[in-house]
Amino acid sequence: MRAALARRVEARAAAVRARIAGALEAEGVAAQVAGETVRLTAPGLGARWWRELALREAGRNGR
């Protein structure tokens, strides 16, 4: 049972990382998922993250 729960949790986390990467790439930011990390590259990325509600929401609840 614990193994099944662990798989579900990991699958959900992977889906969140994929949504974050997809939302960023749609905004023209290069995103790369590496394990539990989403690596990003773009000029002014920190300011853009806080301005763009869609990018923040991708990491919160998948909307």
C-alpha positions as CSV (number, residue, x, y, z in Angstrom):
1,M,0.0,0.0,0.0
2,R,2.8,2.4,0.8
3,A,4.5,1.7,-2.4
4,A,1.3,2.5,-4.3
5,L,1.0,5.7,-2.4
6,A,4.6,6.6,-3.1
7,R,4.0,6.0,-6.8
8,R,0.9,8.2,-6.8
9,V,2.7,11.0,-5.0
10,E,5.6,10.9,-7.4
11,A,3.3,10.8,-10.4
12,R,1.5,13.9,-9.1
13,A,4.8,15.7,-8.5
14,A,6.0,14.8,-12.0
15,A,2.8,16.2,-13.4
16,V,3.2,19.5,-11.5
17,R,6.8,19.8,-12.8
18,A,5.6,19.1,-16.3
19,R,2.9,21.8,-16.1
20,I,5.5,24.3,-14.8
21,A,7.8,23.5,-17.7
22,G,5.0,23.7,-20.2
23,A,3.7,27.0,-18.9
24,L,7.2,28.5,-19.0
25,E,8.0,27.2,-22.5
26,A,4.7,28.7,-23.7
27,E,6.0,32.0,-22.4
28,G,9.3,31.6,-24.3
29,V,11.4,30.5,-21.3
30,A,13.6,27.5,-21.7
31,A,12.7,25.0,-19.1
32,Q,14.3,21.6,-18.4
33,V,13.0,19.1,-15.8
34,A,16.0,17.4,-14.0
35,G,14.8,15.0,-11.3
36,E,12.8,17.1,-8.8
37,T,14.0,20.4,-10.2
38,V,12.8,22.5,-13.1
39,R,15.7,24.5,-14.4
40,L,15.0,27.7,-16.2
41,T,16.9,30.2,-18.4
42,A,15.8,33.5,-19.6
43,P,16.6,37.2,-19.1
44,G,14.7,38.8,-16.2
45,L,13.2,35.5,-15.2
46,G,12.7,36.3,-11.5
47,A,10.6,39.4,-12.2
48,R,8.7,37.7,-14.9
49,W,7.7,34.8,-12.5
50,W,6.1,37.3,-10.1
51,R,4.4,39.3,-12.8
52,E,2.9,36.3,-14.6
53,L,0.0,34.8,-12.6
54,A,-0.3,31.9,-15.1
55,L,3.3,30.8,-14.3
56,R,2.8,30.9,-10.6
57,E,-0.5,29.0,-10.8
58,A,1.1,26.2,-12.9
59,G,3.2,25.4,-9.8
60,R,0.4,25.7,-7.3
61,N,-2.6,23.8,-8.5
62,G,-2.3,23.1,-12.2
63,R,-4.7,25.6,-13.5
